[in-house]
Structure formats: C-alpha cells, structure tokens
Amino acid sequence: MTLFIGLLIPLLGTMLGAAFVFLMKDEMPLRLQKTLLGFASGVMVAASVWSLLIPAIEMASAENVQCSMFNVQCLKVLPAAVGFLLGMGFLLMIDELTPHLHIGTDKPEGMRSHLSKTAMLALAVTIHNLPEGMAVGVVFAGAESNISNISLTSAIAVALGIAIQNVPEGAIISMPMRAAGNSKWKSFLIGSLSGAVEPVGALAVLLMASALLPVLPYMLAFAAGAMFYVVVEELIPEASGGQHSNLSTIGFSIGFVLMMVLDVVMG
C-alpha cells in the first residue's frame, strides 16, 4: 500500500495544479508563473542531486574500486557520470524526434507534424514527466533492494518533491488550455492526464527492478540526467526570460531548499 501510494503521489500533485483552472480567470499571472517555474526547477535540481546522484556515487564507492594507474578510487564516480550523460542524451533524442511545444511558446519543435497545438503541448508535458516517473520508480527500486542506502522514507520524499514540482506544472498546462477556449473541465482533465505517464513509467521500472539491480547506480544517474535536461532546456529558459526573472530565482531557492530538507529529514 505504501508503494502504491508513493507511485500515485506525483500524479496527485499534477491534478492539484490542474485544478487551479477552477480558481483563476483567464491566464495565470506572469509573476506567479515565473515563481512557480523557478520553484519547480529548484525542486528537480535538488531531487536529482540528493536523491539520485549522491546515492549513485555512494553505491559505487561501497565497491571500493581502485585505479591501478593512480592508486586512488577514481572509478567510483564513473557510473554516475555515464548514467547522467546517457539520461541527458536520451531526453535530447526524444526532444529532437517528438513534435512538441515548449511551455509558454507557440513555436513547435522536433520533427514536422500536423498535430494540433494542444496535442504538441501534451507531448511536451509527457517528455517532462517521463524522467520524473522513472526517478520515482528507480528510488523505490533502490529502497526495496539490499544494495543501496536509499530508505523507503527517502523514496517517499522524492515522490513528494516531484509532486510539489508537478503542482505548478499542472497549472501551467491547464490554464493555457482554458485561455485557448476549452472548458474548465476539459482543461482540468488534459492537465491531469499530462501526469499519467509518471506512475506508468515508475511501475515499468519497478517491474524490471530485479534485472536493473546490477546497474542501479547507472539508472539513478540516468534519471538525474533526464531531469536536469528538462530543467536546463525547458524550465529555466522560460523562468529567466522577460520580466520578473528575479521571482523565478527566489522560487528556485525556495524549491531547492525545501526538497533538500525533505530528503535529509526523511532520509
């Protein structure tokens, strides 16, 4: 039951954010949008570092691998480095091949397509949420194994942190849908469904957990790299561009510290 709830927590965060469409009129205020984008960036960066990269390095360090040439433990960071780059590369490939819209823009990217703006925006959100779902699945797989230092409470902290990050993301998706002329309920449903890929991705990773245990450090870093790609490619450019970029910086700081505290206190 704890595992089931943990997998659903991020989706509930997206649904809560999408429900903003019932509370606000027209578009989301620019100041609030900038703050929430910065906050989401801070949460994802902190979760990637404390809950994914550091455990990956610690797991490799426990093996006490040494490089004979330098007589130092220079390979302990290799799984984290390789996994991180693979995660970045994977999202880069998906980003290039999938037609989508960046948040806050009308210019489509990726391969040419005749999809509607709504469909391309939904694809963009799917790209965002895929690494987040993988991250939840990987940390729960690590908590269930006996070869990592990840606790169940730490895994729940990651799920909570991503759920907090999903609140502004759900709002940022549903509000433009409403502004484009869709009904409130349709906007809410589209915003909510944008997070459905997260529990699916997390469950898929868990079902393959036994096969992934030998490469768990790589998988942790892979999820971190994918999340970093979303932050650098999507969230930070949109948060820092134009007016009120200082609010996004404040939001980033609050989100980073909150996720760091959650991971340390609950871990």
Backbone as CSV, one residue per row, in Angstrom:
resi,resn,N_x,N_y,N_z,CA_x,CA_y,CA_z,C_x,C_y,C_z
1,MET,0.825,-1.206,0.000,0.000,0.000,0.000,0.862,1.260,0.000
2,THR,1.940,1.245,0.786,2.852,2.393,0.808,3.462,2.628,-0.563
3,LEU,3.856,1.525,-1.217,4.433,1.626,-2.555,3.408,2.172,-3.541
4,PHE,2.170,1.677,-3.448,1.109,2.122,-4.357,0.843,3.614,-4.184
5,ILE,0.755,4.060,-2.937,0.523,5.476,-2.666,1.699,6.317,-3.156
6,GLY,2.916,5.807,-2.941,4.103,6.529,-3.376,4.125,6.766,-4.866
7,LEU,3.656,5.775,-5.648,3.636,5.920,-7.097,2.584,6.921,-7.560
8,LEU,1.508,7.063,-6.773,0.419,7.960,-7.161,0.622,9.401,-6.691
9,ILE,1.504,9.610,-5.725,1.694,10.959,-5.165,2.029,11.993,-6.246
10,PRO,2.969,11.724,-7.172,3.257,12.740,-8.203,2.047,13.074,-9.062
11,LEU,1.229,12.066,-9.410,0.033,12.317,-10.212,-0.945,13.207,-9.460
12,LEU,-1.074,13.000,-8.152,-1.970,13.833,-7.354,-1.504,15.289,-7.353
13,GLY,-0.185,15.497,-7.374,0.339,16.856,-7.456,-0.048,17.528,-8.763
14,THR,0.026,16.774,-9.873,-0.374,17.322,-11.166,-1.857,17.671,-11.175
15,MET,-2.683,16.803,-10.598,-4.123,17.052,-10.560,-4.446,18.282,-9.714
16,LEU,-3.722,18.451,-8.618,-3.936,19.628,-7.784,-3.603,20.900,-8.542
17,GLY,-2.501,20.889,-9.283,-2.138,22.057,-10.071,-3.134,22.331,-11.183
18,ALA,-3.597,21.265,-11.843,-4.578,21.440,-12.923,-5.879,22.026,-12.404
19,ALA,-6.188,21.783,-11.126,-7.423,22.298,-10.532,-7.399,23.812,-10.360
20,PHE,-6.235,24.438,-10.550,-6.155,25.901,-10.480,-7.081,26.551,-11.500
21,VAL,-7.416,25.795,-12.559,-8.257,26.348,-13.612,-9.648,26.708,-13.082
22,PHE,-10.060,26.097,-11.974,-11.352,26.413,-11.377,-11.274,27.633,-10.453
23,LEU,-10.049,28.035,-10.118,-9.867,29.106,-9.137,-9.432,30.423,-9.768
24,MET,-8.928,30.380,-10.993,-8.401,31.583,-11.634,-9.143,31.864,-12.931
25,LYS,-9.166,33.113,-13.322,-9.773,33.517,-14.571,-8.684,33.794,-15.607
26,ASP,-8.993,33.416,-16.845,-8.097,33.665,-17.964,-6.730,33.036,-17.722
27,GLU,-5.650,33.749,-18.086,-4.309,33.194,-17.977,-3.742,33.379,-16.575
28,MET,-2.765,32.525,-16.266,-2.083,32.648,-14.987,-1.258,33.928,-14.968
29,PRO,-1.303,34.693,-13.878,-0.497,35.922,-13.797,0.980,35.623,-14.038
30,LEU,1.651,36.513,-14.773,3.040,36.285,-15.148,3.938,36.142,-13.922
31,ARG,3.704,36.951,-12.900,4.535,36.879,-11.697,4.435,35.496,-11.050
32,LEU,3.204,34.986,-10.953,3.006,33.670,-10.354,3.638,32.582,-11.215
33,GLN,3.487,32.683,-12.531,4.062,31.685,-13.423,5.583,31.639,-13.297
34,LYS,6.225,32.810,-13.252,7.677,32.853,-13.114,8.120,32.224,-11.790
35,THR,7.397,32.540,-10.723,7.739,31.994,-9.411,7.616,30.488,-9.396
36,LEU,6.522,29.965,-9.967,6.283,28.523,-9.959,7.282,27.780,-10.841
37,LEU,7.654,28.376,-11.975,8.657,27.739,-12.833,10.008,27.656,-12.118
38,GLY,10.388,28.727,-11.439,11.627,28.695,-10.672,11.563,27.685,-9.546
39,PHE,10.428,27.624,-8.870,10.244,26.670,-7.774,10.376,25.236,-8.282
40,ALA,9.724,24.939,-9.411,9.802,23.601,-9.982,11.242,23.247,-10.350
41,SER,11.983,24.207,-10.891,13.388,23.962,-11.250,14.216,23.620,-10.015
42,GLY,14.006,24.370,-8.932,14.753,24.110,-7.706,14.474,22.741,-7.130
43,VAL,13.209,22.326,-7.140,12.840,21.008,-6.623,13.517,19.908,-7.436
44,MET,13.480,20.020,-8.757,14.039,18.967,-9.602,15.554,18.886,-9.486
45,VAL,16.229,20.028,-9.379,17.688,20.009,-9.237,18.085,19.371,-7.910
46,ALA,17.416,19.757,-6.818,17.742,19.194,-5.510,17.449,17.699,-5.466
47,ALA,16.326,17.277,-6.033,15.987,15.851,-6.055,17.013,15.069,-6.862
48,SER,17.475,15.644,-7.972,18.470,14.964,-8.801,19.791,14.772,-8.057
49,VAL,20.197,15.784,-7.291,21.485,15.719,-6.599,21.403,14.824,-5.368
50,TRP,20.490,15.151,-4.433,20.466,14.451,-3.147,19.867,13.049,-3.239
51,SER,18.864,12.861,-4.087,18.158,11.582,-4.101,18.618,10.643,-5.211
52,LEU,19.369,11.144,-6.184,19.761,10.304,-7.309,21.275,10.243,-7.502
53,LEU,21.932,11.390,-7.684,23.366,11.366,-7.968,24.205,10.937,-6.764
54,ILE,23.922,11.509,-5.597,24.706,11.147,-4.413,24.554,9.672,-4.065
55,PRO,23.309,9.106,-4.044,23.204,7.656,-3.811,23.925,6.831,-4.864
56,ALA,23.924,7.273,-6.129,24.631,6.533,-7.175,26.132,6.494,-6.899
57,ILE,26.693,7.627,-6.485,28.122,7.685,-6.176,28.438,6.847,-4.939
58,GLU,27.577,6.904,-3.927,27.804,6.140,-2.700,27.761,4.641,-2.964
59,MET,26.843,4.192,-3.839,26.767,2.771,-4.158,28.039,2.304,-4.860
60,ALA,28.560,3.116,-5.778,29.799,2.756,-6.462,30.985,2.807,-5.514
61,SER,30.967,3.751,-4.574,32.064,3.875,-3.611,32.135,2.669,-2.692
62,ALA,30.975,2.075,-2.399,30.945,0.926,-1.498,31.693,-0.269,-2.074
63,GLU,31.822,-0.296,-3.420,32.543,-1.390,-4.052,34.051,-1.233,-3.921
64,ASN,34.514,-0.036,-3.512,35.934,0.216,-3.248,36.805,-0.102,-4.463
65,VAL,36.344,0.310,-5.638,37.094,0.079,-6.865,38.247,1.066,-6.955
66,GLN,39.421,0.574,-7.326,40.589,1.429,-7.430,41.170,1.397,-8.844
67,CYS,41.784,2.494,-9.230,42.513,2.545,-10.498,43.982,2.249,-10.207
68,SER,44.498,1.191,-10.796,45.877,0.804,-10.502,46.871,1.863,-10.959
69,MET,46.509,2.604,-12.018,47.438,3.591,-12.552,47.674,4.721,-11.552
70,PHE,46.585,5.184,-10.881,46.705,6.318,-9.974,46.627,5.901,-8.510
71,ASN,46.269,4.639,-8.255,46.137,4.120,-6.896,45.168,4.965,-6.060
72,VAL,44.078,5.396,-6.685,43.029,6.143,-5.999,41.685,5.587,-6.444
73,GLN,40.650,5.937,-5.704,39.317,5.453,-6.050,38.707,6.352,-7.125
74,CYS,39.297,6.291,-8.321,38.887,7.227,-9.365,37.723,6.704,-10.203
75,LEU,37.349,5.441,-10.006,36.243,4.902,-10.794,34.901,4.954,-10.062
76,LYS,34.913,5.387,-8.823,33.671,5.350,-8.055,32.622,6.318,-8.589
77,VAL,33.060,7.337,-9.317,32.125,8.307,-9.866,31.721,7.948,-11.299
78,LEU,32.312,6.900,-11.861,32.053,6.540,-13.256,30.586,6.213,-13.526
79,PRO,29.925,5.364,-12.724,28.508,5.084,-13.005,27.634,6.334,-13.002
80,ALA,27.895,7.240,-12.060,27.108,8.471,-12.000,27.357,9.331,-13.234
81,ALA,28.607,9.424,-13.669,28.937,10.246,-14.835,28.342,9.668,-16.109
82,VAL,28.501,8.370,-16.302,27.990,7.727,-17.511,26.470,7.769,-17.534
83,GLY,25.840,7.412,-16.413,24.384,7.412,-16.354,23.801,8.787,-16.575
84,PHE,24.432,9.810,-15.998,23.954,11.186,-16.156,23.977,11.600,-17.626
85,LEU,25.076,11.333,-18.311,25.194,11.712,-19.720,24.217,10.927,-20.592
86,LEU,24.001,9.661,-20.261,23.036,8.868,-21.020,21.617,9.415,-20.835
87,GLY,21.291,9.853,-19.620,19.979,10.436,-19.371,19.786,11.724,-20.149
88,MET,20.802,12.569,-20.169,20.731,13.803,-20.948,20.574,13.485,-22.436
89,GLY,21.354,12.516,-22.924,21.290,12.157,-24.337,19.953,11.562,-24.735
90,PHE,19.371,10.768,-23.839,18.075,10.154,-24.126,16.987,11.210,-24.290
91,LEU,16.944,12.167,-23.370,15.939,13.233,-23.470,16.212,14.130,-24.670
92,LEU,17.479,14.341,-25.002,17.808,15.120,-26.187,17.268,14.449,-27.443
93,MET,17.412,13.132,-27.519,16.905,12.393,-28.673,15.382,12.480,-28.746
94,ILE,14.708,12.273,-27.625,13.249,12.353,-27.592,12.785,13.750,-27.980
95,ASP,13.510,14.751,-27.482,13.167,16.145,-27.767,13.287,16.455,-29.255
96,GLU,14.292,15.869,-29.908,14.512,16.126,-31.322,13.503,15.388,-32.195
97,LEU,13.092,14.206,-31.784,12.236,13.373,-32.625,10.748,13.640,-32.433
98,THR,10.363,14.146,-31.269,8.945,14.301,-30.954,8.483,15.724,-31.239
99,PRO,7.442,15.901,-32.046,6.892,17.250,-32.250,6.214,17.741,-30.977
100,HIS,6.588,18.930,-30.521,6.054,19.425,-29.252,6.182,20.943,-29.197
101,LEU,5.525,21.518,-28.220,5.625,22.944,-27.943,6.302,23.143,-26.610
102,HIS,7.225,24.089,-26.555,7.789,24.468,-25.271,6.758,25.254,-24.478
103,ILE,6.817,25.131,-23.163,5.891,25.859,-22.305,6.038,27.355,-22.538
104,GLY,4.911,28.019,-22.757,4.913,29.461,-22.915,5.255,29.952,-24.305
105,THR,5.372,29.044,-25.299,5.689,29.453,-26.663,4.668,28.857,-27.623
106,ASP,4.637,29.384,-28.841,3.779,28.865,-29.893,4.585,28.256,-31.037
107,LYS,5.909,28.192,-30.881,6.768,27.685,-31.934,7.023,26.195,-31.727
108,PRO,6.531,25.336,-32.645,6.736,23.889,-32.483,8.182,23.499,-32.725
109,GLU,8.625,22.456,-32.038,9.973,21.927,-32.215,9.895,20.436,-32.456
110,GLY,11.034,19.843,-32.821,11.057,18.433,-33.139,10.724,18.207,-34.604
111,MET,10.404,16.958,-34.962,10.072,16.615,-36.336,8.769,17.291,-36.759
112,ARG,8.663,17.603,-38.042,7.464,18.265,-38.545,6.231,17.391,-38.326
113,SER,5.122,18.044,-38.000,3.907,17.298,-37.710,2.703,18.187,-37.960
114,HIS,1.569,17.546,-38.212,0.309,18.259,-38.392,-0.539,18.182,-37.129
115,LEU,0.061,17.823,-36.027,-0.673,17.751,-34.764,-1.113,19.143,-34.337
116,SER,-2.199,19.189,-33.588,-2.679,20.458,-33.060,-1.758,20.961,-31.959
117,LYS,-1.894,22.235,-31.619,-1.080,22.796,-30.546,-1.341,22.089,-29.227
118,THR,-2.612,21.724,-29.004,-2.947,21.012,-27.763,-2.213,19.682,-27.691
119,ALA,-2.198,18.944,-28.813,-1.532,17.642,-28.834,-0.025,17.794,-28.638
120,MET,0.570,18.809,-29.284,2.015,19.013,-29.145,2.383,19.456,-27.733
121,LEU,1.516,20.255,-27.099,1.774,20.648,-25.717,1.692,19.436,-24.799
122,ALA,0.732,18.547,-25.085,0.614,17.320,-24.292,1.858,16.449,-24.444
123,LEU,2.409,16.391,-25.653,3.638,15.624,-25.874,4.810,16.234,-25.115
124,ALA,4.853,17.556,-25.079,5.930,18.224,-24.341,5.860,17.872,-22.862
125,VAL,4.650,17.848,-22.316,4.497,17.516,-20.901,4.862,16.057,-20.653
126,THR,4.537,15.191,-21.610,4.925,13.787,-21.480,6.438,13.643,-21.422
127,ILE,7.144,14.428,-22.253,8.607,14.422,-22.221,9.101,14.857,-20.845
128,HIS,8.446,15.857,-20.259,8.831,16.339,-18.932,8.633,15.258,-17.875
129,ASN,7.477,14.610,-17.925,7.078,13.717,-16.836,7.713,12.336,-16.914
130,LEU,8.193,11.944,-18.085,8.820,10.628,-18.219,10.003,10.442,-17.277
131,PRO,10.986,11.352,-17.275,12.118,11.154,-16.351,11.709,11.246,-14.888
132,GLU,10.678,12.025,-14.585,10.216,12.125,-13.202,9.620,10.795,-12.743
133,GLY,8.814,10.164,-13.612,8.273,8.848,-13.276,9.362,7.813,-13.123
134,MET,10.354,7.868,-14.008,11.485,6.948,-13.903,12.228,7.155,-12.596
135,ALA,12.397,8.409,-12.201,13.119,8.706,-10.964,12.398,8.105,-9.765
136,VAL,11.072,8.238,-9.732,10.299,7.659,-8.627,10.451,6.145,-8.614
137,GLY,10.329,5.527,-9.788,10.481,4.077,-9.857,11.859,3.606,-9.437
138,VAL,12.895,4.332,-9.848,14.269,3.931,-9.522,14.533,4.032,-8.028
139,VAL,14.095,5.124,-7.379,14.379,5.265,-5.948,13.582,4.256,-5.126
140,PHE,12.366,3.917,-5.556,11.614,2.882,-4.847,12.250,1.514,-5.066
141,ALA,12.781,1.273,-6.273,13.506,0.026,-6.522,14.750,-0.044,-5.646
142,GLY,15.442,1.099,-5.501,16.610,1.134,-4.622,16.251,0.906,-3.169
143,ALA,15.102,1.448,-2.749,14.669,1.259,-1.364,14.300,-0.186,-1.091
144,GLU,13.771,-0.879,-2.107,13.378,-2.274,-1.926,14.572,-3.221,-1.985
145,SER,15.692,-2.765,-2.529,16.866,-3.627,-2.652,17.701,-3.575,-1.381
146,ASN,18.666,-4.454,-1.321,19.578,-4.502,-0.175,20.971,-4.001,-0.523
147,ILE,21.100,-3.361,-1.700,22.437,-2.957,-2.141,22.586,-1.446,-2.192
148,SER,21.586,-0.721,-1.719,21.674,0.736,-1.752,21.390,1.299,-0.372
149,ASN,21.741,2.557,-0.184,21.499,3.241,1.081,20.216,4.068,1.043
150,ILE,19.366,3.818,0.052,18.119,4.554,-0.085,17.050,3.930,0.804
151,SER,16.473,4.720,1.696,15.417,4.229,2.570,14.058,4.463,1.944
152,LEU,13.045,3.790,2.487,11.696,3.972,1.983,11.217,5.401,2.206
153,THR,11.572,5.985,3.348,11.172,7.372,3.612,11.835,8.333,2.634
154,SER,13.080,8.023,2.248,13.766,8.860,1.262,13.077,8.763,-0.094
155,ALA,12.639,7.555,-0.462,11.915,7.386,-1.720,10.605,8.162,-1.702
156,ILE,9.909,8.129,-0.558,8.666,8.896,-0.436,8.953,10.386,-0.526
157,ALA,10.101,10.811,0.018,10.487,12.224,-0.072,10.666,12.642,-1.523
158,VAL,11.258,11.767,-2.339,11.416,12.068,-3.760,10.042,12.208,-4.420
159,ALA,9.134,11.267,-4.105,7.786,11.331,-4.674,7.079,12.610,-4.254
160,LEU,7.243,13.000,-2.989,6.630,14.239,-2.510,7.233,15.458,-3.200
161,GLY,8.553,15.452,-3.356,9.214,16.569,-4.014,8.760,16.730,-5.451
162,ILE,8.649,15.619,-6.176,8.192,15.682,-7.563,6.725,16.092,-7.615
163,ALA,5.928,15.647,-6.633,4.526,16.065,-6.578,4.424,17.577,-6.380
164,ILE,5.270,18.120,-5.511,5.298,19.578,-5.304,5.666,20.284,-6.603
165,GLN,6.642,19.715,-7.317,7.045,20.286,-8.596,5.926,20.202,-9.621
166,ASN,5.100,19.158,-9.535,4.025,18.957,-10.512,2.857,19.915,-10.317
167,VAL,2.728,20.495,-9.131,1.622,21.425,-8.894,1.693,22.617,-9.849
168,PRO,2.815,23.345,-9.910,2.881,24.434,-10.894,2.823,23.943,-12.332
169,GLU,3.388,22.768,-12.601,3.366,22.263,-13.971,1.940,21.975,-14.416
170,GLY,1.134,21.376,-13.529,-0.254,21.118,-13.871,-1.019,22.394,-14.142
171,ALA,-0.738,23.431,-13.348,-1.407,24.722,-13.544,-0.956,25.382,-14.836
172,ILE,0.330,25.288,-15.143,0.867,25.911,-16.347,0.314,25.245,-17.606
173,ILE,-0.109,23.982,-17.497,-0.697,23.300,-18.639,-2.189,23.599,-18.753
174,SER,-2.921,23.516,-17.651,-4.379,23.665,-17.711,-4.816,25.099,-17.997
175,MET,-4.089,26.081,-17.451,-4.501,27.473,-17.647,-4.435,27.918,-19.114
176,PRO,-3.370,27.623,-19.859,-3.380,27.977,-21.287,-4.467,27.245,-22.068
177,MET,-4.772,26.009,-21.647,-5.855,25.280,-22.298,-7.173,26.038,-22.146
178,ARG,-7.415,26.547,-20.962,-8.630,27.318,-20.702,-8.616,28.623,-21.487
179,ALA,-7.457,29.284,-21.534,-7.345,30.551,-22.260,-7.557,30.362,-23.756
180,ALA,-7.261,29.143,-24.256,-7.441,28.859,-25.685,-8.888,28.571,-26.048
181,GLY,-9.787,28.566,-25.056,-11.200,28.381,-25.345,-11.788,27.072,-24.892
182,ASN,-10.992,26.190,-24.304,-11.513,24.925,-23.810,-12.297,25.149,-22.523
183,SER,-13.206,24.217,-22.225,-13.970,24.319,-20.986,-13.061,24.070,-19.794
184,LYS,-13.530,24.455,-18.611,-12.729,24.256,-17.401,-12.478,22.778,-17.150
185,TRP,-13.503,21.945,-17.330,-13.332,20.520,-17.070,-12.390,19.865,-18.068
186,LYS,-12.503,20.261,-19.346,-11.589,19.699,-20.344,-10.157,20.126,-20.051
187,SER,-9.978,21.379,-19.689,-8.645,21.871,-19.346,-8.091,21.133,-18.138
188,PHE,-8.944,20.898,-17.144,-8.522,20.167,-15.947,-8.121,18.737,-16.302
189,LEU,-8.925,18.072,-17.124,-8.645,16.677,-17.471,-7.347,16.562,-18.271
190,ILE,-7.134,17.487,-19.223,-5.899,17.438,-20.015,-4.691,17.704,-19.121
191,GLY,-4.826,18.693,-18.235,-3.734,18.977,-17.309,-3.440,17.809,-16.391
192,SER,-4.498,17.125,-15.932,-4.317,15.979,-15.036,-3.706,14.793,-15.768
193,LEU,-4.217,14.511,-16.975,-3.717,13.370,-17.738,-2.265,13.545,-18.160
194,SER,-1.801,14.807,-18.168,-0.404,15.033,-18.539,0.549,14.361,-17.553
195,GLY,0.068,14.092,-16.334,0.910,13.426,-15.340,0.707,11.937,-15.266
196,ALA,-0.163,11.378,-16.130,-0.462,9.946,-16.061,0.736,9.087,-16.430
197,VAL,1.656,9.632,-17.221,2.813,8.854,-17.640,3.753,8.580,-16.472
198,GLU,3.682,9.371,-15.408,4.611,9.204,-14.290,4.409,7.880,-13.553
199,PRO,3.194,7.562,-13.053,3.046,6.258,-12.402,3.276,5.093,-13.350
200,VAL,2.958,5.270,-14.645,3.205,4.205,-15.626,4.709,3.964,-15.767
201,GLY,5.472,5.050,-15.899,6.920,4.916,-16.010,7.544,4.343,-14.750
202,ALA,7.050,4.784,-13.592,7.571,4.274,-12.327,7.277,2.789,-12.170
203,LEU,6.064,2.370,-12.539,5.694,0.960,-12.427,6.512,0.098,-13.372
204,ALA,6.775,0.604,-14.580,7.577,-0.152,-15.536,8.983,-0.405,-14.998
205,VAL,9.567,0.619,-14.375,10.904,0.454,-13.788,10.868,-0.556,-12.655
206,LEU,9.833,-0.508,-11.819,9.727,-1.433,-10.694,9.560,-2.874,-11.166
207,LEU,8.804,-3.080,-12.238,8.608,-4.435,-12.758,9.912,-5.030,-13.280
208,MET,10.831,-4.168,-13.690,12.138,-4.637,-14.176,13.222,-4.498,-13.112
209,ALA,12.799,-4.275,-11.856,13.759,-3.957,-10.792,14.811,-5.041,-10.616
210,SER,14.391,-6.306,-10.641,15.353,-7.385,-10.412,16.437,-7.412,-11.474
211,ALA,16.078,-7.083,-12.705,17.065,-7.056,-13.778,17.927,-5.801,-13.730
212,LEU,17.398,-4.739,-13.106,18.111,-3.460,-13.081,19.042,-3.310,-11.886
213,LEU,18.932,-4.184,-10.891,19.739,-4.029,-9.678,21.240,-3.945,-9.954
214,PRO,21.797,-4.754,-10.845,23.241,-4.638,-11.091,23.660,-3.285,-11.668
215,VAL,22.734,-2.606,-12.325,23.070,-1.310,-12.929,22.302,-0.184,-12.248
216,LEU,21.889,-0.398,-11.004,21.096,0.605,-10.299,21.802,1.959,-10.194
217,PRO,23.130,2.017,-9.909,23.789,3.335,-9.882,23.667,4.076,-11.201
218,TYR,23.781,3.343,-12.307,23.632,3.967,-13.619,22.205,4.479,-13.822
219,MET,21.205,3.689,-13.353,19.817,4.083,-13.524,19.476,5.323,-12.694
220,LEU,20.004,5.387,-11.482,19.785,6.572,-10.649,20.331,7.821,-11.330
221,ALA,21.556,7.711,-11.852,22.172,8.854,-12.522,21.477,9.158,-13.843
222,PHE,20.977,8.120,-14.528,20.236,8.313,-15.777,18.997,9.177,-15.527
223,ALA,18.255,8.852,-14.467,17.067,9.637,-14.118,17.450,11.077,-13.779
224,ALA,18.587,11.241,-13.081,19.051,12.594,-12.739,19.386,13.384,-13.992
225,GLY,20.083,12.764,-14.936,20.433,13.444,-16.176,19.204,13.854,-16.968
226,ALA,18.206,12.977,-17.017,16.979,13.296,-17.742,16.248,14.460,-17.093
227,MET,16.209,14.487,-15.756,15.546,15.580,-15.056,16.300,16.895,-15.257
228,PHE,17.628,16.828,-15.235,18.432,18.025,-15.476,18.178,18.574,-16.874
229,TYR,17.997,17.685,-17.837,17.741,18.143,-19.203,16.453,18.961,-19.257
230,VAL,15.420,18.475,-18.594,14.152,19.198,-18.574,14.327,20.576,-17.943
231,VAL,15.081,20.633,-16.848,15.300,21.911,-16.160,16.047,22.894,-17.049
232,VAL,17.149,22.434,-17.652,18.008,23.326,-18.440,17.356,23.711,-19.760
233,GLU,16.676,22.770,-20.399,16.109,23.006,-21.718,14.783,23.749,-21.670
234,GLU,13.968,23.463,-20.659,12.606,23.985,-20.648,12.350,24.998,-19.545
235,LEU,12.556,24.569,-18.295,12.069,25.366,-17.176,12.863,26.650,-16.967
236,ILE,14.181,26.551,-16.892,14.988,27.737,-16.602,14.899,28.793,-17.712
237,PRO,14.999,28.421,-19.017,14.853,29.464,-20.044,13.522,30.199,-19.955
238,GLU,12.438,29.475,-19.713,11.140,30.125,-19.623,11.035,30.968,-18.356
239,ALA,11.653,30.494,-17.261,11.573,31.215,-15.991,12.424,32.479,-15.988
240,SER,13.555,32.451,-16.677,14.503,33.572,-16.606,14.317,34.599,-17.720
241,GLY,13.512,34.292,-18.719,13.322,35.217,-19.819,12.270,36.278,-19.513
242,GLY,12.442,37.470,-20.080,11.447,38.518,-19.919,11.450,39.157,-18.542
243,GLN,10.291,39.664,-18.151,10.166,40.378,-16.888,10.042,39.416,-15.700
244,HIS,10.324,39.963,-14.531,10.129,39.274,-13.250,10.991,38.017,-13.114
245,SER,12.155,37.997,-13.755,13.037,36.839,-13.633,13.565,36.694,-12.205
246,ASN,13.585,37.808,-11.453,14.043,37.712,-10.062,13.109,36.845,-9.234
247,LEU,11.829,36.829,-9.587,10.879,35.980,-8.864,11.165,34.501,-9.112
248,SER,11.585,34.167,-10.322,11.937,32.775,-10.602,13.173,32.360,-9.811
249,THR,14.101,33.297,-9.606,15.287,32.998,-8.798,14.907,32.731,-7.349
250,ILE,13.994,33.533,-6.825,13.507,33.310,-5.463,12.783,31.967,-5.371
251,GLY,11.945,31.679,-6.375,11.232,30.406,-6.392,12.182,29.223,-6.459
252,PHE,13.258,29.363,-7.260,14.255,28.296,-7.355,14.884,28.030,-5.989
253,SER,15.247,29.090,-5.292,15.892,28.943,-3.983,14.978,28.220,-2.995
254,ILE,13.710,28.626,-2.969,12.760,28.006,-2.047,12.547,26.540,-2.397
255,GLY,12.370,26.244,-3.684,12.165,24.866,-4.107,13.363,23.986,-3.818
256,PHE,14.565,24.504,-4.070,15.792,23.733,-3.834,15.941,23.400,-2.352
257,VAL,15.768,24.414,-1.502,15.933,24.199,-0.062,14.862,23.261,0.482
258,LEU,13.624,23.425,0.029,12.540,22.567,0.505,12.807,21.111,0.173
259,MET,13.220,20.824,-1.068,13.490,19.447,-1.457,14.709,18.899,-0.735
260,MET,15.729,19.716,-0.536,16.909,19.296,0.207,16.547,18.910,1.637
261,VAL,15.732,19.741,2.279,15.312,19.463,3.659,14.477,18.187,3.712
262,LEU,13.546,18.024,2.754,12.718,16.829,2.721,13.577,15.572,2.624
263,ASP,14.575,15.617,1.748,15.410,14.435,1.542,16.250,14.132,2.768
264,VAL,16.831,15.157,3.379,17.712,14.938,4.539,16.894,14.520,5.770
265,VAL,15.783,15.195,6.011,14.976,14.900,7.200,14.314,13.524,7.078
266,MET,13.740,13.217,5.908,13.027,11.956,5.724,13.952,10.814,5.366
267,GLY,15.184,11.147,4.931,16.112,10.086,4.552,16.826,9.474,5.728
